[in-house]
């Protein structure tokens, strides 16, 4: 068995020297470390030892690294855009429906209280576009625009921002195809009718009915998703 003790000593030495260097650079107001090659030359150890020492410092939260950009001092800053792009890989459609069921009925309720005549006319136009769409892309486009118009008519910027986060996740291509596979002529007609009923409640300033009807609309979609999930589970047996 080869003796790895020199490498371990080099890594420990590299860690000790890098701690000192990080502190020095931080005091100087610098936020980036030199390259691994330069660090290895400066400390007098191999690059493997430097990489190991950097892993320790990263685990401790004293540095962070970004592929192709380098190694930086301090904690990694939040990157909400990248986090949002990764959400479709870490969640699923049933989770999205759980969130929609808690947000969108409340938005419909507020829209019934706050929507202007112009808002209502715009939502009616979008509902007509949904009804006239004859392919997946059109249905997804106009349905999403209609639901966002309801969210915007609620008149709450924070609620609208939350809606946009969920909607961005919802637009993942793989999920769009699953939703389309769940549609039948019967469900498409049902969704069209539900859209009209929701808008009728908003127009007559009935927040209770608007909230209830939006919830029923989303529950119908959730029911179809659950049915599909159960079918897939049975097929896998």
C-alpha positions in Angstrom: 0.0 0.0 0.0 1.5 3.4 -1.0 2.3 5.8 1.8 0.1 8.9 1.5 1.6 10.7 4.5 3.7 13.3 2.4 0.5 14.3 0.6 -1.4 14.6 3.8 1.4 16.8 5.2 1.4 18.9 2.1 -2.4 19.4 2.4 -2.2 20.4 6.0 0.6 22.8 5.2 -1.4 24.2 2.3 -4.5 24.6 4.6 -2.4 26.5 7.2 -0.9 28.8 4.6 -4.2 29.4 2.8 -5.9 30.4 6.1 -3.3 33.0 6.6 -3.5 34.2 2.9 -7.3 34.4 3.0 -7.2 36.5 6.2 -4.6 38.8 4.6 -6.5 39.3 1.3 -9.7 39.9 3.2 -8.0 42.7 5.3 -6.8 44.2 2.0 -10.3 44.3 0.7 -9.6 41.7 -2.0 -12.3 39.1 -2.8 -10.6 36.6 -5.0 -7.8 34.1 -4.6 -5.0 33.5 -7.2 -5.3 30.4 -9.4 -4.5 26.9 -8.0 -1.3 26.9 -10.0 -0.2 30.2 -8.5 -1.2 29.2 -5.0 0.8 25.9 -5.4 3.9 27.8 -6.5 3.6 30.4 -3.7 3.1 27.9 -1.0 5.5 25.3 -2.4 3.2 22.3 -2.5 1.4 20.3 -5.3 -1.9 21.5 -6.8 -3.6 18.4 -5.4 -2.7 19.6 -1.9 -4.0 23.0 -2.7 -7.3 21.6 -4.0 -7.8 19.6 -0.9 -7.1 22.6 1.3 -9.5 24.7 -0.7 -12.2 22.0 -0.2 -11.8 22.4 3.5 -12.1 26.2 3.4 -15.1 25.9 1.1 -16.8 23.5 3.6 -16.1 26.0 6.4 -17.8 28.8 4.3 -14.6 30.9 4.1 -14.4 30.7 0.3 -16.6 29.7 -2.6 -15.8 28.6 -6.1 -17.5 29.1 -9.5 -16.5 27.0 -12.5 -14.6 29.1 -15.0 -14.6 32.2 -12.8 -12.2 31.3 -9.9 -12.1 31.1 -6.1 -13.6 33.9 -4.0 -13.3 34.9 -0.4 -16.4 34.8 1.9 -19.7 33.1 1.6 -21.2 32.4 -1.8 -23.8 35.1 -2.7 -27.4 34.1 -3.4 -28.1 33.4 -7.0 -31.9 33.4 -7.2 -32.0 33.2 -11.0 -30.0 30.0 -11.0 -32.0 28.6 -8.1 -35.2 29.3 -10.1 -33.8 27.5 -13.2 -33.0 24.5 -11.0 -36.5 24.3 -9.4 -38.1 22.0 -12.1 -35.5 19.4 -11.3 -36.1 19.6 -7.5 -39.9 19.7 -7.4 -42.8 18.1 -9.2 -46.2 19.0 -10.6 -48.1 17.9 -7.6 -46.0 20.2 -5.4 -46.7 23.0 -7.9 -50.4 22.3 -7.6 -50.3 22.4 -3.8 -48.8 25.9 -4.1 -51.2 27.1 -6.8 -54.1 26.0 -4.7 -53.0 28.2 -1.9 -52.1 31.3 -4.0 -54.5 31.5 -6.9 -57.8 31.3 -5.1 -56.7 34.2 -2.9 -55.6 36.1 -6.0 -59.1 35.5 -7.6 -60.7 36.8 -4.4 -58.6 40.0 -4.4 -59.3 40.4 -8.1 -63.0 40.4 -7.4 -62.5 43.3 -5.1 -60.0 45.3 -7.1 -60.2 44.5 -10.8 -61.0 47.5 -13.0 -63.4 47.3 -16.0 -60.3 47.3 -18.3 -58.8 44.4 -16.3 -62.0 42.4 -16.7 -62.3 43.2 -20.4 -58.7 42.0 -20.8 -59.3 38.8 -18.9 -62.4 38.1 -21.1 -60.3 38.5 -24.2 -57.7 36.1 -22.9 -60.4 33.5 -22.0 -61.6 33.7 -25.6 -58.1 33.1 -26.8 -57.8 30.0 -24.6 -61.1 28.7 -25.9 -60.0 29.3 -29.5 -56.6 27.7 -29.2 -56.3 24.5 -31.1 -52.8 23.2 -30.2 -50.7 22.7 -27.0 -48.6 25.7 -27.4 -51.5 28.0 -27.9 -53.5 26.6 -25.0 -50.5 26.8 -22.7 -49.7 30.3 -23.8 -53.1 31.8 -23.4 -54.1 29.8 -20.3 -50.9 31.1 -18.5 -51.7 34.6 -19.7 -55.2 34.4 -18.3 -54.2 33.2 -14.9 -51.5 35.9 -14.7 -54.0 38.5 -15.6 -56.1 37.4 -12.7 -53.0 37.6 -10.5 -52.2 41.1 -11.8 -55.8 42.3 -11.2 -55.4 41.3 -7.5 -53.3 44.5 -7.1 -50.7 43.0 -4.8 -47.1 43.1 -6.2 -45.7 40.6 -3.7 -48.5 38.1 -4.6 -47.8 38.7 -8.3 -44.1 38.0 -7.8 -44.9 34.7 -6.0 -47.2 33.8 -8.8 -44.5 34.5 -11.4 -42.0 32.2 -9.5 -44.5 29.3 -9.5 -45.5 30.0 -13.1 -41.9 29.9 -14.3 -41.5 26.5 -12.8 -44.8 25.4 -14.3 -43.6 26.3 -17.8 -40.9 23.5 -17.9 -41.3 21.8 -21.3 -41.6 18.3 -19.9 -44.4 19.3 -17.6 -46.3 21.1 -20.4 -46.4 17.9 -22.4 -47.7 15.9 -19.4 -50.5 18.5 -18.9 -51.4 18.3 -22.6 -51.6 14.5 -22.3 -54.1 14.9 -19.5 -56.4 17.0 -21.7 -59.4 15.5 -23.4 -62.2 17.2 -25.3 -64.3 16.9 -22.2 -61.8 18.4 -19.8 -61.0 21.2 -22.3 -64.7 22.2 -22.4 -64.8 21.9 -18.7 -61.9 24.3 -18.2 -63.3 26.8 -20.7 -66.6 26.9 -18.7 -64.7 27.3 -15.4 -62.7 30.2 -16.8 -66.0 32.0 -17.7 -67.5 31.2 -14.3 -64.4 32.7 -12.5 -64.5 35.8 -14.6 -68.3 36.2 -14.0 -67.7 36.1 -10.3 -64.9 38.7 -10.5 -67.1 41.0 -12.7 -70.0 40.9 -10.3 -67.6 41.6 -7.3 -68.2 38.3 -5.5 -64.9 37.5 -3.8 -66.2 34.3 -2.1 -67.5 32.8 -5.4 -64.3 33.9 -7.2 -62.1 32.1 -4.7 -64.3 29.0 -4.6 -64.5 28.7 -8.4 -60.7 29.2 -8.8 -60.1 26.5 -6.2 -62.5 24.1 -8.0 -60.8 24.8 -11.3 -57.4 24.0 -9.9 -58.7 20.9 -8.0 -60.0 19.5 -11.3 -56.5 19.7 -12.8 -55.0 18.3 -9.6 -57.4 15.4 -9.8 -56.3 14.6 -13.3 -52.6 14.7 -12.3 -53.3 12.4 -9.3 -55.1 10.0 -11.6 -52.2 10.0 -14.1 -49.8 9.4 -11.2 -51.7 6.4 -10.0 -51.9 5.0 -13.5 -48.1 5.4 -13.9 -47.6 3.6 -10.6 -49.8 0.7 -11.6 -48.1 0.4 -15.0 -44.7 0.2 -13.1 -45.8 -2.8 -11.0 
